[in-house]
Amino acid sequence: MDAHEVQLASYPGGVMEARNFRVNTVPVPELSDGQVMVRLRRLGLNAGLANRIGGPDTAYGPGINPGDVPASDGVVEIVESRSEAFKPGDLAVRKSPWRSIDIAAEGELRRIPAPEAGVALEAHLTVLGHTGFTAYTGMMRFGGVRAEDTVYVSGAAGGVGSCAVQFAKAVGATVIGSTGSAQKVRLLNALGTDAAFNHHDGAALDLLREAAPDGIDLFYDNVGGEQLEAALEALRFGGRVVVCGAASQYGKGSERRGPSNYLRMIYQQLTLRGFDVTSNEDLRQEFETDVASWLRAGKIRSVHTLVGGFGQIPEAFASLLAGGNSGRMIVDCDS
Ligand SMILES: NC(=O)c1ccc[n+]([C@@H]2O[C@H](COP(=O)([O-])OP(=O)(O)OC[C@H]3O[C@@H](n4cnc5c(N)ncnc54)[C@H](OP(=O)(O)O)[C@@H]3O)[C@@H](O)[C@H]2O)c1
């Protein structure tokens, strides 16, 4: 049997493009005991993966070089099994190589439990998945979000950002979101943000001051750069910053820029805390319980852009980096 896989073909010359990848046909190896054959049904794409292309190994995975097959979280269906734990037809979430059919060890799979079977497959890659778990860990554990907080989320209409916004609203906080287009501002309004702005409409600090005239208590940052500087100005005394990501700085190498106004941390007694979601597995049970109950109560929903066809992965990834997604960028590999 053959499968399709997406390999990195070349390093991007600045901006990542679809032609930096190629799609190959490869044979599927034989199954051994304890393994299953899986078919990729939905693949979630992560902006942070671009940071590993030509870069060093990180906690999220090894550096990615030409010839390598990237991996990100996907929903898979078991099609053949030599495992006691899984039978054909079972669904699971897996950190999946960008390969249409693959062999997986049973220990790599996180079963999608039966009570959630009615939940759309995409939700296992958004609010219930890796982006949701990242947002929950950053917002709850490191941000310590409270109902009385005014929270600012950058990259708010993205995969992690749209979860962060909804979780902060679910605990009753006042939430401001920034994003990169008028259409995504409308999405943020629909998600219940108290104010939302397009960061292309002016200087980040002016836009933030207009949205939050009395300042903010907590900044959940996905983007870095100018928006981090603006937030440091707008944070009230004792305010907190959670550094989740810095999408505006990826691919910039030695041109990366930190905040020039970080001395505000001294005068305003601010806390700036970075985190890596992979070190927080002890929070998963609490995350699943809270998010499932918010979903049942209709307080949150899966926000995603669905792109059709396994062969569209390179285009979808380049589009994600250019801001072409609302919510999580997901490839529907069934179509
Ligand atoms: N700490 C962790 O453990 C952890 C885990 C997972 C992800 N992350 C990080 O979380 C962040 C969000 O990840 P994601 O996968 O959900 O991606 P995403 O937010 O869906 O996509 C990236 C978004 O960043 C925005 N962006 C890109 N360049 C920008 C720029 N120059 N200025 C302002 N905004 C820019 C774009 O949104 P707009 O069009 O709205 O501007 C783009 O859609 C990333 O930084 C990622 O590295 C961290």
The ligand as a Tripos MOL2 file, in Angstrom:
@<TRIPOS>MOLECULE
LIG
   48    52     1     0     0
SMALL
NO_CHARGES

@<TRIPOS>ATOM
      1 N1          4.1040   28.3860   24.4660 N.am      1 LIG1
      2 C1          3.6330   27.2700   23.9230 C.2       1 LIG1
      3 O1          3.7390   26.1910   24.5050 O.2       1 LIG1
      4 C2          2.9560   27.3490   22.5790 C.ar      1 LIG1
      5 C3          2.2610   26.2350   22.0550 C.ar      1 LIG1
      6 C4          1.6010   26.3810   20.8160 C.ar      1 LIG1
      7 C5          1.6740   27.5960   20.1210 C.ar      1 LIG1
      8 N2          2.4030   28.6270   20.6630 N.ar      1 LIG1
      9 C6          2.4850   29.9340   19.9800 C.3       1 LIG1
     10 O2          1.1890   30.4880   19.9910 O.3       1 LIG1
     11 C7          1.0870   31.4300   18.9100 C.3       1 LIG1
     12 C8         -0.1870   31.1580   18.1340 C.3       1 LIG1
     13 O3         -0.0170   29.9150   17.4500 O.3       1 LIG1
     14 P1         -1.1080   29.3600   16.4140 P.3       1 LIG1
     15 O4         -0.5850   28.0660   15.9150 O.co2     1 LIG1
     16 O5         -2.4480   29.4190   17.0640 O.co2     1 LIG1
     17 O6         -1.0150   30.3750   15.2070 O.3       1 LIG1
     18 P2         -2.0940   31.4020   14.6950 P.3       1 LIG1
     19 O7         -2.3090   32.4210   15.7760 O.co2     1 LIG1
     20 O8         -3.2820   30.6740   14.1880 O.co2     1 LIG1
     21 O9         -1.3420   32.0270   13.4350 O.3       1 LIG1
     22 C9         -0.3700   32.9980   13.5730 C.3       1 LIG1
     23 C10        -1.0190   34.3900   13.5520 C.3       1 LIG1
     24 O10        -0.0720   35.3420   13.9900 O.3       1 LIG1
     25 C11        -0.4340   36.5740   13.4400 C.3       1 LIG1
     26 N3          0.7700   37.2300   12.9450 N.ar      1 LIG1
     27 C12         1.7000   36.7240   12.1220 C.ar      1 LIG1
     28 N4          2.6350   37.6580   11.8630 N.ar      1 LIG1
     29 C13         2.2660   38.7640   12.5550 C.ar      1 LIG1
     30 C14         2.8110   40.0670   12.7040 C.ar      1 LIG1
     31 N5          3.9220   40.4180   12.0790 N.pl3     1 LIG1
     32 N6          2.1840   40.9460   13.5120 N.ar      1 LIG1
     33 C15         1.0410   40.6000   14.1490 C.ar      1 LIG1
     34 N7          0.4660   39.3990   14.0340 N.ar      1 LIG1
     35 C16         1.0760   38.4860   13.2560 C.ar      1 LIG1
     36 C17        -1.4250   36.3330   12.2780 C.3       1 LIG1
     37 O11        -2.7070   36.7180   12.7570 O.3       1 LIG1
     38 P3         -3.4330   38.0830   12.2960 P.3       1 LIG1
     39 O12        -3.7370   37.9480   10.8300 O.co2     1 LIG1
     40 O13        -4.6340   38.1250   13.1480 O.co2     1 LIG1
     41 O14        -2.4630   39.2010   12.5640 O.co2     1 LIG1
     42 C18        -1.3930   34.8270   12.1280 C.3       1 LIG1
     43 O15        -2.6520   34.2980   11.7720 O.3       1 LIG1
     44 C19         2.3510   31.2560   18.0590 C.3       1 LIG1
     45 O16         3.2380   32.3140   18.3680 O.3       1 LIG1
     46 C20         2.9070   29.9180   18.5180 C.3       1 LIG1
     47 O17         4.2840   29.8370   18.3570 O.3       1 LIG1
     48 C21         3.0230   28.5190   21.8560 C.ar      1 LIG1
@<TRIPOS>BOND
     1     1     2 1
     2     2     3 2
     3     2     4 1
     4     4     5 ar
     5     4    48 ar
     6     5     6 ar
     7     6     7 ar
     8     7     8 ar
     9     8     9 1
    10     8    48 ar
    11     9    10 1
    12     9    46 1
    13    10    11 1
    14    11    12 1
    15    11    44 1
    16    12    13 1
    17    13    14 1
    18    14    15 2
    19    14    16 1
    20    14    17 1
    21    17    18 1
    22    18    19 2
    23    18    20 1
    24    18    21 1
    25    21    22 1
    26    22    23 1
    27    23    24 1
    28    23    42 1
    29    24    25 1
    30    25    26 1
    31    25    36 1
    32    26    27 ar
    33    26    35 ar
    34    27    28 ar
    35    28    29 ar
    36    29    30 ar
    37    29    35 ar
    38    30    31 1
    39    30    32 ar
    40    32    33 ar
    41    33    34 ar
    42    34    35 ar
    43    36    37 1
    44    36    42 1
    45    37    38 1
    46    38    39 2
    47    38    40 1
    48    38    41 1
    49    42    43 1
    50    44    45 1
    51    44    46 1
    52    46    47 1
@<TRIPOS>SUBSTRUCTURE
     1 LIG1         1 GROUP 0 **** ****
